[in-house]
Amino acid sequence: MESMARPQNEAEVLAAGMAVLRDRLPTGWDVRSLSHSVRDARFDALWEVTAPDGTATVLVVEAKRLVERRDTATLLQQLGAYTEAIPGSRGVVVSSYLSPPVRERLSDAGLSYIDVTGNIHLNVPRPGLYIADRGADRDPWRGPGRPRGTLKGAPAAKVVRALLDHDRSWAIRELVDIAGVSTGSAYRVIEFLETEDLATRNSSGAVVIPDWVALLRRWSEDYGFVRNSRVTRWIAPRGLSNLVQRAAESSVRYAVTGTLAAATWAPYAPARSAMIYTSDVEQSAQLWDLRPADAGANVMLAEPEIDVVFTRALADASGLVIAAPSQVAADLMTGPGRSPAEAEELIEWMTRNESFWRR
């Protein structure tokens, strides 16, 4: 892949895409390009795929050098119209490179795809052809400079948390004030979210989040409890109930996350371990009577790289400080063991009780 030049135009994308398909066809199958036979056709190519018994189908191809998640709806509409004009045909998107989120969105929309790096998902009921293969998960031709396709880092976390925690339309200046980031950072994050179809603009130009669950899931791809903190492991020798009591009575800055926090809103199962953010691990461990552990730990203390984890934390009836639901959900989605399943339970609660936590 390192030696392959990036296709410079749609004709090169088509040629390289057909080569990928031909290389992955089963023995005895063939693919060839057809001349356009549909009047006023606006699709980019027609490929005929033929089975060993001579049965054939037509692929209506839309070629793009770059495809972003927000393009999916348009591609679905276009290819749907094109395939209606050719009975029995199937639509397929061909591109230089398709990122994992874009491939997922295309699959969810029922679209087949091929990219030049070898990512392919092709489903043709007649004559019965299914091909799925994996190529690159990173754009091999992206050069140095500000990375695309990421919500990593403190500014992105602060912007995302603001967008998740408040149900409103946003002027950039309001987002800057509430998130506590620079104007440039806010614009960069919003521009990226727009390319991912996770943020839109209303008639007045304000930013709107149409699906906060999708935003939360996308953020969890780049953020994680372990990835974004210095995590140490400990044993609470007197059990988690004693730990909770000691934490509630202490003055150190902390916020409980994970199962213990989620149980406040959506109990899943008795907590067997604790995940806690703290600004000072050593002081917290001393105040809470914790013992260092290489094995058998039931407490993870995390000194976060990003202090947004403490934003909008709340205290329960006992005085225990708990991270905001959006933070807890993200941490569970990237946590160990049964944590992802617990995240789904919490997200269901958050969906039913949006007015309680998202204001």
C-alpha positions as CSV (number, residue, x, y, z in Angstrom):
1,M,0.0,0.0,0.0
2,E,2.9,2.4,0.7
3,S,3.9,2.3,-2.9
4,M,0.4,2.8,-4.3
5,A,-0.3,6.3,-5.5
6,R,-3.6,7.8,-4.4
7,P,-6.1,8.0,-7.3
8,Q,-6.2,11.5,-8.6
9,N,-9.6,11.5,-10.2
10,E,-12.8,9.5,-10.4
11,A,-11.6,7.5,-13.5
12,E,-8.6,6.3,-11.5
13,V,-10.9,5.5,-8.5
14,L,-13.1,3.4,-10.8
15,A,-10.2,1.5,-12.3
16,A,-8.6,0.8,-9.0
17,G,-12.0,-0.2,-7.5
18,M,-12.7,-2.7,-10.2
19,A,-9.3,-4.2,-9.7
20,V,-10.1,-4.7,-6.0
21,L,-13.4,-6.4,-6.9
22,R,-11.9,-8.6,-9.6
23,D,-9.2,-9.7,-7.2
24,R,-11.7,-10.8,-4.7
25,L,-14.3,-12.5,-7.0
26,P,-14.6,-16.3,-6.6
27,T,-13.1,-18.5,-9.2
28,G,-15.2,-18.5,-12.4
29,W,-16.7,-15.1,-11.8
30,D,-16.0,-12.0,-13.9
31,V,-16.6,-8.3,-13.9
32,R,-16.5,-5.9,-16.9
33,S,-17.5,-2.3,-17.5
34,L,-20.6,-1.6,-19.6
35,S,-21.2,1.4,-21.8
36,H,-24.0,3.6,-20.4
37,S,-27.3,2.6,-21.9
38,V,-29.6,4.7,-19.7
39,R,-30.6,8.1,-21.2
40,D,-29.3,11.1,-19.3
41,A,-27.5,8.8,-16.8
42,R,-25.6,10.6,-14.0
43,F,-24.1,7.6,-12.4
44,D,-20.3,7.1,-12.9
45,A,-20.2,3.6,-14.2
46,L,-22.0,0.3,-14.9
47,W,-20.3,-2.9,-14.0
48,E,-21.6,-6.3,-15.1
49,V,-20.8,-9.1,-12.7
50,T,-21.2,-12.6,-14.2
51,A,-21.4,-15.9,-12.3
52,P,-19.9,-19.2,-13.7
53,D,-23.3,-20.3,-15.0
54,G,-23.7,-17.1,-17.0
55,T,-26.1,-15.4,-14.7
56,A,-25.3,-11.7,-14.5
57,T,-26.2,-8.6,-12.6
58,V,-25.4,-4.9,-13.0
59,L,-23.7,-2.7,-10.4
60,V,-24.5,1.0,-10.6
61,V,-21.4,2.7,-9.4
62,E,-21.0,6.1,-7.8
63,A,-17.3,7.0,-7.5
64,K,-16.0,9.5,-5.0
65,R,-12.4,10.4,-4.1
66,L,-13.7,11.3,-0.6
67,V,-16.8,10.2,1.2
68,E,-17.9,11.6,4.6
69,R,-20.6,10.3,6.8
70,R,-22.9,13.2,6.0
71,D,-22.8,12.1,2.3
72,T,-24.6,8.8,3.0
73,A,-28.1,10.1,2.7
74,T,-27.4,11.7,-0.6
75,L,-25.6,8.6,-2.0
76,L,-28.6,6.5,-0.9
77,Q,-31.0,8.7,-2.6
78,Q,-28.9,8.9,-5.8
79,L,-28.2,5.3,-6.1
80,G,-31.8,4.4,-5.3
81,A,-33.0,6.5,-8.2
82,Y,-30.3,5.1,-10.5
83,T,-31.1,1.4,-9.7
84,E,-34.8,2.0,-10.2
85,A,-34.0,2.8,-13.8
86,I,-32.2,-0.5,-14.2
87,P,-34.3,-3.4,-12.9
88,G,-32.3,-5.9,-10.9
89,S,-29.3,-3.7,-10.5
90,R,-27.5,-2.9,-7.3
91,G,-25.8,0.3,-6.1
92,V,-22.2,0.4,-4.9
93,V,-20.0,3.3,-3.7
94,V,-16.4,3.2,-4.8
95,S,-13.8,5.5,-3.2
96,S,-10.1,5.9,-2.6
97,Y,-10.5,5.3,1.1
98,L,-13.5,4.8,3.4
99,S,-13.0,5.3,7.1
100,P,-14.6,2.9,9.6
101,P,-17.4,5.2,10.6
102,V,-18.2,5.9,6.9
103,R,-18.2,2.1,6.2
104,E,-20.5,1.5,9.1
105,R,-22.9,4.2,7.9
106,L,-22.9,2.9,4.4
107,S,-23.7,-0.6,5.6
108,D,-26.4,0.6,7.9
109,A,-28.0,2.4,4.9
110,G,-27.9,-0.9,2.9
111,L,-25.2,0.3,0.5
112,S,-22.4,-1.8,-0.9
113,Y,-18.9,-0.3,-1.0
114,I,-15.4,-0.8,-2.3
115,D,-12.3,1.3,-1.5
116,V,-8.9,1.1,-3.1
117,T,-7.2,-0.1,0.1
118,G,-9.2,-3.3,0.0
119,N,-12.2,-2.5,2.2
120,I,-15.2,-4.1,0.5
121,H,-18.7,-5.1,1.3
122,L,-20.8,-6.3,-1.6
123,N,-24.1,-8.1,-1.3
124,V,-25.8,-9.2,-4.6
125,P,-28.8,-11.5,-4.0
126,R,-28.9,-12.6,-7.6
127,P,-26.8,-14.3,-8.8
128,G,-25.9,-14.8,-5.2
129,L,-22.6,-13.0,-4.4
130,Y,-21.4,-11.8,-1.0
131,I,-17.9,-10.4,-0.5
132,A,-16.6,-8.8,2.7
133,D,-12.9,-8.0,3.2
134,R,-10.9,-5.5,5.2
135,G,-8.3,-3.1,4.0
136,A,-6.8,-0.1,5.8
137,D,-8.4,1.5,8.9
138,R,-6.4,4.7,8.4
139,D,-6.1,6.8,5.3
140,P,-2.7,5.7,3.9
141,W,-2.3,8.9,1.9
142,R,-3.0,11.4,4.6
143,G,0.1,13.6,5.1
144,P,1.3,15.6,8.1
145,G,-0.9,18.4,9.5
146,R,-3.9,18.7,11.7
147,P,-5.5,15.2,11.9
148,R,-8.9,14.6,10.6
149,G,-11.5,12.2,11.9
150,T,-10.8,12.6,15.6
151,L,-12.4,13.8,18.8
152,K,-9.3,13.3,20.8
153,G,-8.0,15.9,23.3
154,A,-9.2,18.4,25.8
155,P,-10.9,20.9,23.6
156,A,-12.9,18.2,21.8
157,A,-13.9,16.6,25.1
158,K,-15.1,20.0,26.5
159,V,-17.1,20.8,23.4
160,V,-18.7,17.4,23.2
161,R,-19.6,17.4,26.9
162,A,-21.3,20.8,26.4
163,L,-23.2,19.6,23.4
164,L,-24.3,16.4,25.2
165,D,-25.3,18.0,28.5
166,H,-27.3,20.9,27.2
167,D,-30.3,20.6,24.9
168,R,-30.3,23.7,22.8
169,S,-29.2,25.3,19.6
170,W,-25.8,26.9,19.8
171,A,-24.2,30.1,18.6
172,I,-20.4,29.5,18.5
173,R,-19.8,32.3,21.1
174,E,-22.2,30.5,23.5
175,L,-20.5,27.2,23.0
176,V,-17.1,28.8,23.6
177,D,-18.3,30.3,26.9
178,I,-19.9,27.2,28.3
179,A,-17.3,24.7,27.0
180,G,-14.4,26.9,28.1
181,V,-12.4,26.5,24.8
182,S,-11.0,28.9,22.2
183,T,-13.1,30.0,19.3
184,G,-10.8,28.2,16.9
185,S,-11.2,24.9,18.8
186,A,-14.9,25.2,18.9
187,Y,-15.1,25.8,15.1
188,R,-12.8,22.9,14.4
189,V,-14.8,20.5,16.5
190,I,-18.1,21.6,15.0
191,E,-16.7,21.4,11.4
192,F,-15.7,17.8,12.1
193,L,-19.0,16.9,13.6
194,E,-20.7,18.4,10.5
195,T,-18.6,16.1,8.3
196,E,-19.7,13.2,10.5
197,D,-23.4,14.2,10.2
198,L,-23.5,14.6,14.0
199,A,-24.1,18.4,13.9
200,T,-26.3,20.5,11.7
201,R,-27.2,24.1,11.3
202,N,-30.7,25.5,11.6
203,S,-32.3,28.3,9.5
204,S,-30.5,30.9,11.7
205,G,-27.1,29.2,11.4
206,A,-27.0,27.9,15.0
207,V,-25.5,24.5,15.7
208,V,-27.9,21.7,16.5
209,I,-27.2,18.1,17.6
210,P,-29.8,15.9,16.0
211,D,-28.9,12.7,17.8
212,W,-27.0,13.0,21.1
213,V,-26.7,9.2,21.4
214,A,-24.8,9.0,18.1
215,L,-22.5,11.9,19.3
216,L,-21.9,10.0,22.6
217,R,-21.0,6.8,20.7
218,R,-18.7,8.7,18.3
219,W,-16.9,10.4,21.2
220,S,-16.3,7.1,22.9
221,E,-14.3,5.9,19.9
222,D,-11.6,8.6,20.7
223,Y,-12.1,9.0,24.5
224,G,-11.7,6.4,27.2
225,F,-11.5,6.1,31.0
226,V,-8.1,4.3,30.8
227,R,-6.9,6.0,27.6
228,N,-7.3,9.5,29.0
229,S,-6.2,9.1,32.6
230,R,-3.3,7.8,34.7
231,V,-5.0,4.8,36.2
232,T,-3.8,2.9,39.3
233,R,-5.4,-0.1,40.9
234,W,-6.2,-0.6,44.6
235,I,-8.0,-2.8,47.0
236,A,-10.7,-1.5,49.4
237,P,-10.1,-3.9,52.3
238,R,-13.3,-3.1,54.0
239,G,-15.4,-3.3,50.9
240,L,-17.0,-0.9,48.5
241,S,-19.7,0.3,51.0
242,N,-16.9,1.5,53.3
243,L,-15.2,3.2,50.4
244,V,-18.4,5.0,49.4
245,Q,-18.9,6.2,52.9
246,R,-15.3,7.5,53.2
247,A,-15.4,9.2,49.9
248,A,-18.7,11.0,50.7
249,E,-17.1,12.4,53.9
250,S,-13.8,13.5,52.2
251,S,-12.8,16.9,50.8
252,V,-10.5,15.7,48.0
253,R,-11.8,16.5,44.5
254,Y,-13.2,13.3,42.9
255,A,-16.1,12.0,40.9
256,V,-17.3,8.4,40.9
257,T,-18.0,6.9,37.5
258,G,-18.7,3.4,36.1
259,T,-21.1,0.9,37.7
260,L,-21.3,2.6,41.1
261,A,-22.3,5.9,39.5
262,A,-24.7,4.3,36.9
263,A,-26.6,2.6,39.7
264,T,-27.8,6.0,40.8
265,W,-30.1,6.1,37.7
266,A,-30.0,2.6,36.0
267,P,-29.1,-0.3,38.4
268,Y,-27.7,-3.2,36.3
269,A,-26.1,-5.5,38.8
270,P,-24.3,-5.2,42.1
271,A,-21.1,-3.3,41.7
272,R,-18.0,-5.5,42.1
273,S,-15.5,-2.7,41.5
274,A,-15.2,1.1,41.6
275,M,-14.0,3.6,38.9
276,I,-13.2,7.0,40.4
277,Y,-11.7,10.1,39.0
278,T,-9.6,12.1,41.5
279,S,-7.3,15.0,41.3
280,D,-4.9,13.4,43.8
281,V,-4.5,9.6,43.8
282,E,-2.2,9.4,46.8
283,Q,-4.3,11.6,49.0
284,S,-7.5,9.9,48.0
285,A,-6.0,6.4,48.6
286,Q,-4.9,7.5,52.1
287,L,-8.2,9.1,53.0
288,W,-10.2,6.2,51.7
289,D,-8.0,3.5,53.3
290,L,-7.0,1.8,50.0
291,R,-4.2,-0.6,49.5
292,P,-2.1,-0.9,46.3
293,A,-2.8,-4.0,44.3
294,D,-1.2,-5.8,41.4
295,A,-3.9,-8.4,41.4
296,G,-7.4,-8.7,42.8
297,A,-8.0,-4.9,42.7
298,N,-11.6,-3.7,43.1
299,V,-10.9,0.0,42.8
300,M,-9.4,2.0,39.9
301,L,-8.4,5.5,40.6
302,A,-7.8,7.8,37.7
303,E,-6.0,11.1,37.5
304,P,-7.6,12.5,34.4
305,E,-5.8,14.4,31.6
306,I,-9.0,16.4,31.0
307,D,-10.7,18.0,33.9
308,V,-14.0,18.1,32.1
309,V,-14.7,14.8,33.9
310,F,-15.6,16.8,37.0
311,T,-18.0,19.1,35.1
312,R,-21.6,18.9,36.2
313,A,-20.8,16.3,38.8
314,L,-23.6,15.9,41.4
315,A,-23.9,14.6,44.9
316,D,-26.3,11.8,45.9
317,A,-28.3,11.7,49.1
318,S,-25.3,10.4,51.0
319,G,-23.0,13.1,49.7
320,L,-21.1,10.9,47.3
321,V,-20.0,12.9,44.3
322,I,-20.9,11.3,41.0
323,A,-19.9,12.2,37.4
324,A,-22.5,13.5,35.0
325,P,-24.5,10.8,33.2
326,S,-22.9,11.6,29.9
327,Q,-19.5,11.1,31.3
328,V,-20.4,7.9,33.1
329,A,-21.9,6.5,29.9
330,A,-18.8,7.2,27.9
331,D,-16.6,5.6,30.6
332,L,-18.8,2.5,30.7
333,M,-18.7,2.2,26.9
334,T,-14.9,1.9,27.1
335,G,-14.7,0.2,30.4
336,P,-13.7,-3.5,31.2
337,G,-15.9,-6.6,31.6
338,R,-19.6,-6.0,31.6
339,S,-19.2,-2.2,31.4
340,P,-20.4,-1.8,27.8
341,A,-23.7,-3.7,28.6
342,E,-24.2,-1.4,31.6
343,A,-23.6,1.6,29.3
344,E,-26.5,0.5,27.1
345,E,-28.8,0.3,30.2
346,L,-27.7,3.8,31.2
347,I,-28.2,5.2,27.7
348,E,-31.8,3.8,27.7
349,W,-32.4,5.5,31.0
350,M,-30.9,8.8,29.7
351,T,-33.2,8.6,26.6
352,R,-36.3,8.2,28.8
353,N,-35.2,10.9,31.2
354,E,-33.5,13.4,28.9
355,S,-35.2,16.4,30.5
356,F,-33.6,15.4,33.9
357,W,-29.9,15.4,32.9
358,R,-29.8,17.4,29.6
359,R,-30.8,21.0,30.2
